[in-house]
Amino acid sequence: MATPQLSPGVLIREVDLTVGRAENVLDNLGAIAGPFSIGPINEPIEISTEQQFINTFGTPLSTDRQYEYWMAAEAFLSYGGVLKVVRVGGGALNNANAGVGLAFTTNARIDNLDDYEENHEYDQTFYWAARNAGTWGNGAKVCVIDNAADQTLGVSTTNLSAIGAVVGHGITATLSSVDVPDNDGTVNTFSGHLKGIITGVRTDTTNGASKIDVRITSRVSAAGTEFNIEYAEGNESRSFDEGDTINFVNNSGINTGTSQLVITNEDWYDAQTLGLTNSTLYWKTIAPKPIDSNYANTHSSRNDTMHVVVVDDDGDITGIQGSIIERHLNLSKALDGAADGESQSKTFYKKYIASNSAYVWAGKSPVDAYDSVQITGPIASGFSTAFTPVTTADGLWGLNAQGVQFSSVGNITYELLGGLDYQEGGGMTAELSDLITGYGYFDNKDEIEIDYLIMGPGLANKSESQAKANYLISIANDRKDCIATISPHRADIVNIANSATQTDNLISYYSAISGSSYAVLDTGYKYTFDRFNNEFRYIPTNGDIAGLMVRTSIVAYPWFSPAGQQRGVLNNANKLAYNPNKAQRDQLYPQRINSLINQKGSGIILFGDKTALGYASAFDRINVRRLFLTVEQALEGAANAQLFELNDVNTRSNFVNIVEPYLRDVQAKRGLFDFLVVCDETNNTPDVIDNNEFRADIYLKPAKSINYVTLTFVATRTGVAFEEVVGTV
């Protein structure tokens, strides 16, 4: 009823009868789980191209016929499908890593980002680990450098300890009326002291001279004012020079009473190489030396940045020895480190690596232990104005920047070792339990959307192959929004010369497979080329069967059959392991088994469109099952829009006005012979309404595919009219 108007005017009312809609459904999402050579474990990853598949999960391997999983997945992608892939776990799987203080690498298993953040971000058993499990990471190297040292000074002694040249001790040099450029370009005369800390010592007993690595920390004016400086090549901020007399100070700030003449000085960073086995590469060719960030400078912090580079040292990843596969520059040791002042671009190395690296995880901070195995240098502990080193509590990485002088490591290279595949020795066989766990990530329709469950290969044992198939069918039955595609046990089909035996094997195998309209059974192993290993392979065709359904939706509609010459031709199939004749197909089809045949002039085609339902029904055909899946999913959205509305004639009419045009469109596109929508007081009775329910009954007469064609040719005498004989044959 309209609201009464109290004065002259025009009242405009709006009534919305458009709530909800029937959305078109794109049924192109497949799902598969398998033992892939790389990639995150137990995490569904959406893949839309072959290259993305390669980048994420590697290429097919010959070991234990792992290629069957890979090529079944790739086959589905070739039809235009989008694939959700789970790399399954396995008992032997380990990540290659650089262990802590051990002569061998520690066992490390990091499944995915969630696993890392929950269980391994502060793991104390490894410094660096390969991004995911497998032998692929063995031999890769993680190279780290910070600004631990600025210069390498040569002094004429072979007994450095006697003069107090110890890592962590300090050195000073007296400056008298030297010109020092300021940041603004002006040049000032300075007198006072230059201070540094020793970060490395190397005694040369042969040439009678030794070298010390030095980090320049500050200048102290004649008046006693101390201020931090950053080393700049070319002596712009004043460095230790040849001819300087340097005094040695212990880490308590006490002068040792000894001094030495600097006879050589070199830029430390210029001489630093990545610790590679098969090549020599200088850090300076990769990036300038890391210096304190602006963020650190504004927070009274020092020595906060470092570079991290991942190198394919032995060439097993890229095929090129010494290839740099990742560069992460100017990362922060500070938990709150930021790239640009106070911006939100956080650069704390663990978080940054976790979010941006495709190859490694960061584990234990390498600054509080000496590791002779990894050949790391000892701690280069900074010092305050009194030359007192920063304590362990102050210098660990991972603190907020404010007031912290972070410990340094200098130049360290870590080799990743100990990565293992699914079995000791590099096996790639997935166990049934691991595959069930992997496919279990697809069992909740509210969490993950899929249209096809692709079996891939079975297992070595026939009963386990049947168990895998039945598990996939159980998921499809429970979800009621997808179709499982199932292929036979390999040993029943491949390399068996007698086709009668193959037929019997198929019937026996599928007799133990659950009946369901949400599954499709095939006879196939196709022979196709594996370009990655330069071999022809037999692979299961369940990826192709799912792909044919995707193709059918693309070129026609889901309610068309994916079989036959029009839409049922397989991609990249050279021959079949089993090509049943008509008599054998007559045995198989009543057993719910769709044959794949090599048809002259057409190629290899799907020659049947039955579901795995075990009794006669409209739902024993693929096109009908897919019709109902499509319609149900499309109308579910319209039904959801009615939740919490009033169950009255307006709501019911609105719903009918959404559903009927959609069904008329399906009918026009040959999916239905007829339909009826009942949503009124006849099924929404007072009892239904009082129970807060809403009911709509949708009656569909699905179009049927042609499975059987009979052509009768009748010869008649010349003088006989056709009207006389029509109907008599």
C-alpha positions in Angstrom: 0.0 0.0 0.0 1.3 3.4 -1.0 2.1 5.9 1.8 -0.6 8.6 1.8 0.6 12.0 0.6 -0.2 15.0 2.9 0.2 17.6 0.2 0.1 17.8 -3.6 3.0 16.2 -5.4 4.2 13.1 -7.2 5.1 10.0 -5.3 7.7 7.7 -6.9 8.0 4.2 -5.7 10.5 1.4 -6.6 9.8 -2.3 -6.2 12.8 -4.6 -6.8 11.8 -7.9 -8.3 15.3 -8.6 -9.6 16.9 -10.0 -6.5 19.1 -12.9 -7.5 20.1 -14.2 -10.9 20.9 -17.4 -12.7 24.6 -17.1 -13.6 26.1 -19.0 -16.5 28.4 -21.8 -15.3 31.9 -22.3 -16.6 32.7 -25.9 -15.9 36.5 -26.1 -16.6 38.1 -26.7 -13.2 39.9 -30.0 -12.9 41.7 -31.4 -9.8 44.6 -33.9 -9.5 47.1 -35.0 -6.8 50.4 -36.7 -7.4 54.1 -37.0 -6.6 55.5 -34.1 -8.6 59.3 -33.3 -8.5 59.0 -29.8 -7.0 56.4 -27.5 -5.6 54.6 -26.9 -2.4 53.2 -30.0 -0.6 49.6 -30.5 0.4 48.4 -27.2 -1.0 46.0 -26.8 -4.0 47.6 -24.6 -6.6 45.6 -23.3 -9.5 47.4 -23.9 -12.9 46.1 -22.5 -16.2 49.1 -23.1 -18.6 51.7 -25.7 -19.2 54.5 -23.3 -18.5 53.0 -22.4 -15.2 52.7 -26.1 -14.4 56.4 -26.5 -15.3 57.4 -23.5 -13.2 55.5 -24.7 -10.2 55.7 -28.5 -10.3 58.6 -29.3 -12.6 58.7 -31.5 -15.7 57.8 -35.2 -16.1 60.3 -37.8 -14.8 60.9 -41.3 -16.0 61.5 -42.6 -12.4 58.7 -44.9 -11.3 56.5 -43.7 -14.2 56.0 -40.4 -12.4 55.4 -38.9 -15.9 51.9 -40.5 -15.9 50.7 -38.0 -13.3 52.3 -35.1 -15.0 51.1 -36.0 -18.5 47.6 -36.8 -17.4 47.4 -33.3 -15.9 49.0 -31.7 -19.0 46.5 -33.5 -21.2 43.6 -31.8 -19.3 45.2 -28.4 -19.7 45.5 -29.0 -23.5 41.7 -28.9 -23.8 41.4 -25.5 -22.2 40.9 -26.6 -18.7 42.2 -24.9 -15.5 43.8 -27.4 -13.1 44.1 -27.4 -9.3 47.1 -29.4 -8.4 48.2 -30.9 -5.1 51.7 -32.2 -4.7 51.3 -35.1 -2.2 53.6 -35.8 0.7 55.8 -38.8 1.2 57.7 -40.5 4.0 61.2 -39.8 2.6 60.7 -36.2 1.4 63.2 -33.7 2.7 64.2 -30.2 1.7 67.8 -29.6 0.8 69.3 -27.3 3.4 72.3 -25.8 5.1 72.3 -27.3 8.5 73.6 -25.8 11.7 76.9 -27.0 13.1 76.7 -30.5 11.6 79.0 -32.4 9.2 75.9 -33.3 7.3 72.7 -31.5 6.7 69.8 -31.9 9.0 66.5 -33.4 8.0 64.1 -30.6 7.1 60.6 -31.0 5.7 58.7 -27.8 5.0 55.5 -28.4 3.1 54.3 -24.9 2.2 54.1 -21.3 3.3 51.6 -22.1 6.1 53.9 -24.9 7.4 56.9 -22.5 7.3 55.1 -19.7 9.2 53.6 -22.0 11.8 56.5 -24.4 12.4 59.8 -23.4 10.7 60.2 -19.6 10.6 62.3 -19.7 13.7 63.6 -23.2 13.2 67.1 -23.6 14.8 68.2 -26.6 12.8 69.0 -24.9 9.4 70.2 -21.6 8.1 68.7 -21.9 4.7 66.5 -24.5 3.1 65.3 -25.2 -0.4 61.8 -23.9 -1.0 60.3 -27.4 -1.3 61.3 -31.0 -0.8 63.2 -33.1 -3.2 66.6 -33.7 -4.6 66.2 -30.8 -7.1 67.7 -28.3 -4.5 70.9 -30.3 -3.8 73.9 -28.3 -4.8 72.2 -25.0 -4.9 74.0 -22.2 -3.0 72.7 -19.3 -1.0 75.2 -16.5 -0.9 74.9 -13.7 1.8 76.9 -10.6 2.2 76.5 -7.5 4.5 78.7 -4.6 5.3 80.7 -6.3 8.0 83.9 -4.8 6.6 84.9 -1.7 4.6 88.6 -2.2 4.1 91.3 -4.8 4.0 94.5 -3.4 5.6 98.0 -4.9 5.2 100.3 -4.7 8.2 103.9 -5.9 8.4 103.7 -8.5 11.1 103.2 -12.3 11.2 102.0 -12.3 14.8 98.7 -10.5 14.8 97.5 -11.8 18.2 100.6 -10.3 19.9 99.6 -6.9 18.8 96.0 -7.3 19.7 94.6 -7.9 16.2 91.6 -10.0 17.3 88.2 -10.1 15.7 85.9 -7.8 17.7 88.8 -5.6 18.8 89.1 -2.0 17.6 91.6 0.2 15.9 92.2 3.9 15.8 94.2 6.3 13.7 95.0 9.9 14.6 93.8 12.5 12.0 95.3 15.9 11.9 93.9 18.7 9.7 92.6 16.3 7.0 90.0 17.3 4.4 86.7 15.4 4.8 83.8 16.1 2.4 80.4 16.4 3.9 77.2 15.1 2.4 76.3 18.5 1.1 79.4 18.6 -1.0 81.4 21.0 1.2 84.8 20.1 2.4 85.8 20.6 6.1 89.1 20.3 7.8 89.0 17.6 10.5 91.3 16.7 13.4 90.6 13.8 15.8 90.5 10.1 15.6 89.1 7.6 13.0 87.7 4.4 14.6 87.0 0.9 13.3 86.5 -2.6 14.4 88.4 -5.7 13.2 86.1 -8.2 11.5 88.6 -10.6 10.1 92.3 -11.5 10.5 94.6 -13.5 8.1 98.2 -14.1 8.9 100.7 -14.4 6.1 103.7 -16.3 7.4 105.2 -16.6 3.9 105.5 -12.9 2.9 106.0 -11.5 6.3 102.8 -9.5 6.2 99.2 -10.0 7.4 95.8 -8.5 6.6 92.9 -7.4 8.7 89.4 -6.6 7.6 88.1 -3.5 9.2 84.7 -1.9 9.5 84.9 1.9 9.9 82.5 3.0 12.6 83.0 6.6 13.5 85.1 9.8 13.8 85.9 11.5 17.1 86.6 15.2 16.9 89.4 16.8 19.0 86.6 18.1 21.2 85.4 14.5 21.9 82.3 14.5 19.7 81.7 11.2 18.0 79.5 10.7 15.0 78.9 7.7 12.8 80.1 7.6 9.3 79.5 5.3 6.3 82.4 4.1 4.3 82.5 5.3 0.7 85.0 4.1 -1.8 87.3 6.8 -3.0 87.9 8.1 0.5 85.0 10.5 0.4 84.2 9.9 4.1 87.9 9.3 5.1 89.2 5.8 5.5 92.4 4.3 6.8 95.2 5.0 4.3 98.6 3.7 3.5 101.1 5.3 5.9 98.6 5.7 8.7 99.7 4.4 12.1 96.9 2.4 13.7 96.6 1.6 17.4 94.9 -1.6 18.6 92.2 -1.4 21.3 90.6 -4.4 23.1 86.9 -4.9 23.3 86.8 -3.3 26.7 88.1 -0.1 25.3 91.7 -0.5 26.6 94.6 0.4 24.4 96.8 -2.6 24.0 99.8 -0.3 23.6 100.7 -1.6 20.2 100.6 0.0 16.8 101.2 -0.9 13.2 101.9 1.0 10.0 99.3 0.4 7.2 101.3 -0.7 4.2 98.4 -1.6 1.9 94.7 -0.7 1.8 92.0 -2.2 -0.4 88.3 -1.9 -0.7 86.9 -5.1 1.0 83.8 -5.4 -1.0 85.6 -5.1 -4.4 87.5 -8.3 -3.6 84.5 -10.4 -2.4 83.4 -13.3 -4.5 80.4 -15.6 -4.2 81.7 -18.9 -2.9 81.0 -21.0 -6.0 82.6 -24.2 -7.0 82.3 -24.0 -10.8 82.8 -20.3 -11.5 84.1 -17.0 -10.0 81.7 -14.2 -9.6 82.3 -10.9 -7.8 79.7 -9.4 -5.6 80.4 -5.9 -7.0 79.1 -7.1 -10.4 75.7 -8.0 -8.8 75.0 -4.9 -6.7 76.7 -2.1 -4.8 77.7 -2.9 -1.2 74.8 -2.9 1.2 74.8 0.2 3.4 72.7 1.2 6.4 69.2 1.9 5.2 67.4 5.3 5.6 65.0 3.5 8.0 67.9 2.4 10.2 69.4 5.9 10.2 66.2 7.4 11.3 65.9 4.9 14.1 69.5 5.1 15.5 70.2 1.6 14.1 73.3 0.3 12.3 74.4 -2.4 9.9 70.8 -3.5 9.1 71.1 -4.5 5.4 72.3 -7.5 3.4 72.2 -9.1 0.0 71.0 -12.6 -0.6 71.6 -14.4 -3.9 70.6 -17.9 -4.9 72.9 -19.7 -7.3 72.5 -22.9 -9.3 76.1 -23.8 -8.7 76.2 -27.2 -10.3 73.6 -26.4 -13.1 71.1 -29.1 -12.1 68.2 -26.6 -11.9 68.8 -24.4 -15.0 71.4 -26.5 -16.9 73.9 -23.7 -16.5 76.6 -23.9 -13.8 76.9 -20.8 -11.7 73.6 -19.4 -12.9 72.1 -16.8 -10.6 68.4 -17.8 -10.2 67.3 -15.2 -7.6 68.6 -11.8 -6.3 67.2 -10.3 -3.1 69.0 -7.0 -2.5 69.1 -4.7 0.5 67.1 -6.9 2.8 66.8 -5.9 6.4 67.9 -7.7 9.5 65.3 -5.6 11.4 61.9 -7.0 12.0 60.3 -3.7 11.2 62.7 -2.8 8.4 61.2 -0.8 5.5 62.4 0.0 2.1 61.6 3.7 2.1 61.6 5.4 5.4 58.4 4.8 7.2 56.6 3.1 4.2 54.8 -0.2 4.3 57.3 -1.8 2.0 58.7 -4.2 4.6 62.0 -5.9 3.9 62.8 -8.0 7.0 64.7 -10.8 5.3 62.7 -13.8 6.6 59.3 -12.3 5.8 60.6 -11.0 2.4 62.1 -14.3 1.4 59.0 -16.2 2.5 56.8 -14.0 0.3 59.0 -13.5 -2.7 61.5 -16.3 -3.1 60.7 -19.3 -5.4 63.7 -21.3 -4.2 64.5 -20.9 -0.5 63.4 -20.4 3.1 65.3 -18.6 5.8 65.8 -20.3 9.1 68.2 -19.7 11.9 70.0 -16.4 12.1 73.7 -17.1 11.3 75.2 -14.6 13.7 75.4 -16.3 17.0 77.4 -19.5 16.3 80.6 -20.4 14.4 79.9 -23.2 11.8 83.1 -24.8 10.6 81.2 -27.0 8.2 79.6 -24.2 6.3 82.9 -22.2 6.7 81.2 -19.2 8.1 83.2 -16.5 9.7 82.9 -15.7 13.4 80.7 -12.9 14.6 81.8 -9.4 13.7 80.5 -7.7 16.8 80.2 -4.0 16.5 81.2 -1.7 19.3 80.1 1.5 21.0 82.1 4.7 21.7 84.1 2.7 24.3 84.8 -0.1 21.9 82.5 -2.4 23.8 81.0 -5.0 21.4 77.3 -5.2 21.1 76.0 -8.0 23.2 74.3 -11.1 21.8 71.0 -9.9 23.1 71.4 -6.6 21.2 72.9 -7.9 18.0 70.6 -10.8 17.0 68.7 -10.4 13.8 64.9 -10.1 14.0 64.7 -7.2 16.5 63.0 -3.9 15.7 65.5 -1.4 14.4 65.3 1.2 17.1 68.7 1.6 18.8 70.0 -1.8 17.6 73.5 -2.3 16.0 73.0 -5.6 14.2 75.7 -8.2 14.1 77.5 -8.8 10.8 78.5 -12.0 9.0 80.5 -10.6 6.2 80.5 -12.8 3.1 79.1 -16.4 3.5 78.1 -19.1 1.1 75.8 -21.9 2.2 75.5 -25.1 0.2 72.1 -26.8 0.3 72.3 -30.6 0.7 70.3 -33.5 1.9 67.1 -33.1 -0.2 65.2 -36.4 -0.8 62.4 -37.4 -3.1 59.6 -39.8 -2.3 61.8 -42.8 -1.6 65.4 -43.2 -0.6 67.6 -43.1 -3.6 65.3 -40.8 -5.6 62.1 -42.9 -6.0 59.0 -41.1 -7.1 56.3 -43.5 -6.0 53.4 -42.1 -4.1 51.7 -44.2 -1.4 47.9 -44.6 -1.4 47.6 -42.9 1.9 49.5 -39.8 0.7 47.3 -39.7 -2.5 44.2 -39.9 -0.4 45.4 -37.1 1.8 46.1 -35.0 -1.4 42.7 -35.6 -2.9 41.2 -34.9 0.5 41.9 -31.2 -0.1 39.1 -31.3 -2.7 36.4 -32.9 -0.5 34.8 -29.7 0.8 32.7 -27.9 -1.9 32.3 -24.8 0.3 36.1 -24.3 0.4 37.2 -25.2 -3.1 35.4 -25.2 -6.4 36.1 -28.0 -8.9 34.3 -29.6 -11.8 36.4 -32.8 -12.5 38.4 -35.1 -10.3 41.1 -36.6 -12.4 42.5 -39.9 -11.3 45.8 -39.9 -13.2 47.5 -43.3 -12.9 46.6 -46.1 -10.5 49.1 -47.7 -8.2 51.3 -50.8 -8.7 48.8 -52.9 -6.8 45.4 -53.4 -8.5 43.4 -53.3 -5.3 45.1 -50.0 -4.4 44.2 -48.6 -7.8 40.6 -49.6 -7.2 40.7 -48.0 -3.8 42.1 -44.8 -5.2 39.3 -44.7 -7.9 36.6 -45.4 -5.3 37.9 -42.6 -3.0 37.6 -40.1 -5.8 34.1 -41.3 -6.6 33.2 -41.0 -3.0 34.3 -37.3 -3.0 32.3 -36.6 -6.2 29.2 -38.4 -4.6 29.5 -36.3 -1.5 30.1 -33.0 -3.3 27.4 -33.6 -6.0 28.9 -30.9 -8.1 31.7 -32.6 -10.0 32.6 -35.7 -12.0 35.4 -38.1 -11.3 37.2 -39.5 -14.4 38.6 -43.0 -13.9 41.0 -45.1 -16.0 41.9 -48.8 -15.8 44.8 -50.4 -14.0 47.8 -50.1 -16.2 48.9 -53.8 -15.9 45.5 -54.9 -17.1 45.8 -53.0 -20.4 49.4 -52.0 -21.3 51.6 -54.5 -23.1 49.0 -57.3 -23.2 48.7 -58.6 -26.7 45.5 -60.5 -26.3 42.5 -58.1 -26.6 40.1 -60.7 -25.1 42.3 -60.8 -22.0 42.3 -57.0 -21.9 38.5 -57.0 -22.1 38.1 -59.5 -19.3 40.6 -57.5 -17.2 38.6 -54.4 -17.6 35.3 -56.0 -16.7 36.9 -57.5 -13.6 38.6 -54.3 -12.6 35.6 -52.1 -12.9 33.3 -54.6 -11.2 34.9 -53.4 -7.9 34.3 -49.7 -8.8 31.4 -47.9 -7.1 28.3 -47.1 -9.2 27.7 -43.4 -9.5 26.4 -40.8 -12.0 29.2 -38.6 -10.8 31.9 -40.7 -12.4 33.0 -41.7 -15.9 34.9 -44.9 -16.6 37.1 -45.4 -19.7 39.2 -48.1 -21.3 42.2 -46.0 -22.2 45.9 -45.7 -22.1 47.0 -43.6 -25.0 50.5 -43.6 -26.6 51.9 -40.0 -26.7 55.2 -38.2 -27.1 57.0 -36.9 -24.0 59.1 -34.1 -25.4 60.9 -33.5 -22.1 62.4 -37.0 -22.1 62.3 -37.6 -25.9 60.2 -40.8 -25.5 56.8 -42.1 -26.4 54.8 -43.0 -23.3 51.6 -44.8 -22.5 49.6 -42.6 -20.1 46.0 -42.9 -18.7 43.3 -41.1 -20.5 41.2 -39.8 -17.6 42.8 -36.3 -18.0 41.7 -36.4 -21.7 38.1 -37.5 -20.8 37.8 -34.6 -18.4 39.3 -32.4 -21.1 36.7 -33.5 -23.7 34.0 -32.3 -21.3 35.7 -28.9 -21.0 36.1 -28.7 -24.8 32.4 -29.6 -25.2 31.4 -26.7 -23.0 33.6 -24.4 -25.0 32.5 -25.4 -28.5 28.9 -26.2 -27.6 27.2 -26.6 -24.2 27.6 -28.9 -21.2 24.5 -30.8 -22.2 26.0 -32.0 -25.4 27.8 -35.4 -25.3 31.6 -35.2 -25.2 31.8 -38.4 -27.3 32.0 -39.1 -31.0 33.6 -37.5 -34.0 32.2 -34.0 -33.3 33.6 -33.4 -29.8 35.2 -36.7 -28.7 38.6 -36.7 -30.6 41.6 -37.0 -28.2 44.5 -34.6 -28.3 48.1 -35.9 -28.9 47.2 -39.6 -29.2 49.2 -41.8 -31.6 47.6 -45.1 -30.7 45.9 -47.0 -27.9 47.1 -49.8 -25.7 43.6 -51.4 -26.2 41.4 -50.8 -29.2 38.2 -52.9 -28.7 36.2 -54.1 -31.6 32.4 -54.0 -31.8 31.9 -57.3 -30.0 34.1 -56.3 -27.2 32.4 -52.9 -26.9 29.1 -54.7 -26.7 30.6 -56.5 -23.6 31.9 -53.3 -22.0 29.1 -50.8 -22.5 26.5 -52.6 -20.4 29.2 -52.7 -17.7 29.3 -48.8 -17.7 32.6 -48.7 -19.5 33.1 -46.2 -22.3 35.5 -47.4 -25.0 38.2 -45.4 -26.6 38.7 -46.5 -30.2 41.0 -45.7 -33.1 38.5 -44.9 -35.8 39.7 -44.8 -39.4 39.6 -41.3 -40.7 38.7 -39.7 -37.4 41.5 -40.5 -35.0 41.2 -41.7 -31.5 37.8 -40.9 -30.1 35.7 -41.5 -27.0 33.0 -43.9 -28.2 30.5 -43.9 -25.4 28.9 -41.4 -23.0 27.8 -43.4 -20.0 28.3 -42.5 -16.4 29.3 -45.1 -13.9 25.7 -45.5 -12.6 24.9 -49.1 -12.2 21.2 -49.1 -13.3 19.1 -47.6 -16.1 18.3 -44.0 -15.5 18.4 -40.6 -17.3 21.5 -40.0 -15.2 23.4 -42.9 -16.7 24.4 -40.5 -19.5 27.2 -37.9 -19.3 25.3 -35.2 -21.0 22.3 -35.5 -18.7 24.4 -35.5 -15.6 26.3 -32.4 -16.8 23.0 -30.8 -17.8 21.7 -31.1 -14.2 25.0 -30.1 -12.7 25.0 -26.9 -14.8 21.4 -26.1 -14.1 21.7 -26.8 -10.4 24.8 -24.7 -10.0 23.2 -21.8 -12.0 20.0 -21.8 -10.0 21.7 -22.2 -6.7 22.8 -18.6 -6.8 19.2 -17.5 -7.5 18.0 -19.6 -4.6 20.6 -18.2 -2.2 19.3 -14.7 -2.9 15.9 -15.8 -1.5 17.4 -16.6 1.9 15.9 -14.4 4.7 13.3 -12.9 2.4 9.6 -13.3 3.1 7.9 -16.4 1.8 5.1 -14.7 0.1 3.7 -14.5 -3.4 6.1 -11.7 -4.4 9.2 -13.7 -3.4 7.9 -16.8 -5.1 7.0 -14.9 -8.3 10.4 -13.2 -8.3 12.1 -16.6 -8.1 10.0 -18.1 -10.9 10.7 -15.0 -13.1 14.4 -15.7 -12.7 14.3 -19.5 -13.2 12.0 -19.7 -16.2 13.9 -17.4 -18.6 17.1 -19.3 -17.8 15.5 -22.7 -18.5 13.9 -21.3 -21.7 17.4 -20.4 -22.8 18.7 -23.9 -22.0 15.7 -25.3 -24.0 16.5 -23.0 -26.9 20.1 -24.3 -26.9 18.8 -27.9 -27.1 19.4 -28.9 -23.6 15.8 -29.6 -22.7 12.7 -30.9 -24.4 10.5 -29.2 -21.8 10.4 -27.9 -18.2 8.0 -26.9 -15.5 8.6 -24.7 -12.4 6.3 -25.0 -9.5 6.8 -22.4 -6.8 3.5 -21.4 -5.3 1.0 -22.1 -2.5 0.8 -25.8 -3.7 4.3 -26.6 -2.4 4.7 -23.6 -0.1 1.9 -24.6 2.2 1.3 -23.0 5.6 3.2 -25.7 7.3 6.2 -25.1 5.0 6.0 -21.4 5.6 5.7 -21.8 9.3 8.9 -24.0 9.2 10.7 -21.1 7.6 11.2 -23.1 4.4 11.0 -22.1 0.7 10.2 -24.7 -1.9 10.5 -24.8 -5.6 10.0 -27.9 -7.7 11.7 -27.8 -11.1 10.7 -30.5 -13.6 13.1 -31.1 -16.5 12.8 -33.3 -19.6 16.4 -33.6 -20.7 17.5 -34.0 -24.3 19.0 -37.4 -25.0 22.1 -38.2 -27.0 22.0 -40.7 -29.8 23.8 -43.9 -28.9 22.3 -46.3 -31.4 21.7 -45.7 -35.1 19.8 -48.2 -37.3 19.8 -47.8 -41.1 17.5 -50.1 -42.9 17.9 -50.3 -46.7 14.9 -51.8 -48.5 14.9 -53.1 -52.1 11.5 -53.0 -53.8 10.1 -54.0 -57.2 9.9 -51.4 -59.8 6.1 -51.3 -60.0 5.6 -51.0 -56.2 4.7 -47.7 -54.7 6.7 -46.7 -51.7 3.4 -45.9 -49.8 2.6 -49.6 -50.1 5.6 -50.9 -48.2 6.4 -48.1 -45.7 5.9 -49.6 -42.2 6.0 -53.2 -43.4 9.7 -53.8 -42.8 
